Amino acid sequence: MASLGGQQENEEDEFISSLPKERGWSFSHVYLFEQFWCPSSLIRERNIFQKHFHAKQSDVLVASFPKSGTTWLKALTFAIVNHKKFSSTENHPLLTSNPHQLVPPLYTFRGNIHDQILQLSNMAEPRVFGTHIPFPSLPKSVIELNCRIIYICRNPFDTFVSAWAFFNKIKVESLSTLTKEEAFEMFCNGVIEFGPWWSHMLGYWKESVARPNTVLFLKYEDLKEDVDFHVKKVADFLGCSFTQEEESDGVVESIAKLCSFEGMKDLEVNKSGTINFEIKRFENKLFFRKAEIGDWVNHFSPSMVEKLSKIIEEKLSGSGLSFKMHS
Ligand SMILES: Nc1ncnc2c1ncn2[C@@H]1O[C@H](COP(=O)(O)OS(=O)(=O)O)[C@@H](OP(=O)(O)O)[C@H]1O
């Protein structure tokens, strides 16, 4: 972890310990920082980032609440921005690397901060980063330079099931396994890494309405319905539209196929590869579970359905944001 130096570190520790604190889903604790629940390590990383990271105008951000389709959108975005560089069928980096390796998270400082900044500044442009950070807490330079942001969200029912399955598998050893009931209670209270999920979605939703050329808001369910349409939409948004010839050659369809759940989950790198997450090293295969719309029906009791539906109604009403719950 990058170091701030003695006194500053102490002040930061004091600041973090003054914040409201809850048990996390995968981290021992999460703190209410800038109105979202966040592990202490991320608060530190984010503070360093605010100070030292300078966005470039060509940077692209893939933003999401966890378990909403991040892996899929990272793969698609990487393939789209590099479609002139790599063929989707031969030797494509996505055939041998997990999307999270090709599209690194904005905040994961390990080791020397200056090396990290140098590494990032040497990345091929356009640099594509992933982030689960809510809109208001993004690095200032990202906002000031109007870097393009693609946000993906998913219906909260499926997001909950996916998160419950995933976080229990990657959690720190010392944490007890969250029962479905415990996790659901926390989810309904917004207490989950990067939550509350409703303010996360609404933050990006409002920006996408106010600045549609800067923030593109996508839904997992819509991508499932017509991925080719969305591949073209993302390319147009990023200013790298496909030519007529590329479209006739089937480039759009081959990107969609390369990034499909079926295509990705059976790749060797995603079956047996591992990724170094802050908490521990875990298997890439954990990013690929069922990828269905409506799996929640196998997990929700009628009272859970009623409670979550009410929260969605209450939190999102009037925003214009709604979800498809079944395929
Ligand atoms: N290529 C592709 N296409 C469609 N769906 C996919 C794909 N890759 C992963 N998935 C499904 O997405 C869910 C994981 O969400 P995230 O990728 O956002 O997870 S993470 O936040 O990056 O950890 C998780 O959903 P569930 O299966 O419902 O748990 C994955 O199975």
The ligand as a Tripos MOL2 file, in Angstrom:
@<TRIPOS>MOLECULE
LIG
   31    33     1     0     0
SMALL
NO_CHARGES

@<TRIPOS>ATOM
      1 N1        -19.7760  -12.1040  -20.3520 N.pl3     1 LIG1
      2 C1        -20.8090  -12.0290  -19.5340 C.ar      1 LIG1
      3 N2        -22.0610  -11.8420  -20.0070 N.ar      1 LIG1
      4 C2        -23.1200  -11.7620  -19.1740 C.ar      1 LIG1
      5 N3        -23.0330  -11.8680  -17.8260 N.ar      1 LIG1
      6 C3        -21.8030  -12.0600  -17.3120 C.ar      1 LIG1
      7 C4        -20.6500  -12.1400  -18.1190 C.ar      1 LIG1
      8 N4        -19.5770  -12.3230  -17.3220 N.ar      1 LIG1
      9 C5        -20.0280  -12.3790  -16.0660 C.ar      1 LIG1
     10 N5        -21.3700  -12.2230  -16.0370 N.ar      1 LIG1
     11 C6        -22.2740  -12.2170  -14.8760 C.3       1 LIG1
     12 O1        -22.1890  -10.9400  -14.2480 O.3       1 LIG1
     13 C7        -22.2690  -11.0860  -12.8300 C.3       1 LIG1
     14 C8        -20.9820  -10.6050  -12.2040 C.3       1 LIG1
     15 O2        -21.0780   -9.2150  -12.1180 O.3       1 LIG1
     16 P1        -19.8030   -8.2800  -12.2560 P.3       1 LIG1
     17 O3        -19.0430   -8.6530  -13.4520 O.co2     1 LIG1
     18 O4        -20.3100   -6.8850  -12.1560 O.co2     1 LIG1
     19 O5        -18.9660   -8.6440  -10.9530 O.3       1 LIG1
     20 S1        -17.7950   -7.7330  -10.3300 S.O2      1 LIG1
     21 O6        -18.4510   -6.5570   -9.7280 O.2       1 LIG1
     22 O7        -16.8620   -7.3880  -11.3870 O.2       1 LIG1
     23 O8        -17.1940   -8.6190   -9.3020 O.3       1 LIG1
     24 C9        -22.4790  -12.5710  -12.5810 C.3       1 LIG1
     25 O9        -23.8910  -12.7450  -12.5290 O.3       1 LIG1
     26 P2        -24.5930  -13.9590  -11.7450 P.3       1 LIG1
     27 O10       -24.3270  -15.1690  -12.5860 O.co2     1 LIG1
     28 O11       -26.0440  -13.6230  -11.6970 O.co2     1 LIG1
     29 O12       -23.9660  -14.0380  -10.4010 O.co2     1 LIG1
     30 C10       -21.8340  -13.1920  -13.7950 C.3       1 LIG1
     31 O13       -22.2610  -14.5000  -14.0560 O.3       1 LIG1
@<TRIPOS>BOND
     1     1     2 1
     2     2     3 ar
     3     2     7 ar
     4     3     4 ar
     5     4     5 ar
     6     5     6 ar
     7     6     7 ar
     8     6    10 ar
     9     7     8 ar
    10     8     9 ar
    11     9    10 ar
    12    10    11 1
    13    11    12 1
    14    11    30 1
    15    12    13 1
    16    13    14 1
    17    13    24 1
    18    14    15 1
    19    15    16 1
    20    16    17 2
    21    16    18 1
    22    16    19 1
    23    19    20 1
    24    20    21 2
    25    20    22 2
    26    20    23 1
    27    24    25 1
    28    24    30 1
    29    25    26 1
    30    26    27 2
    31    26    28 1
    32    26    29 1
    33    30    31 1
@<TRIPOS>SUBSTRUCTURE
     1 LIG1         1 GROUP 0 **** ****
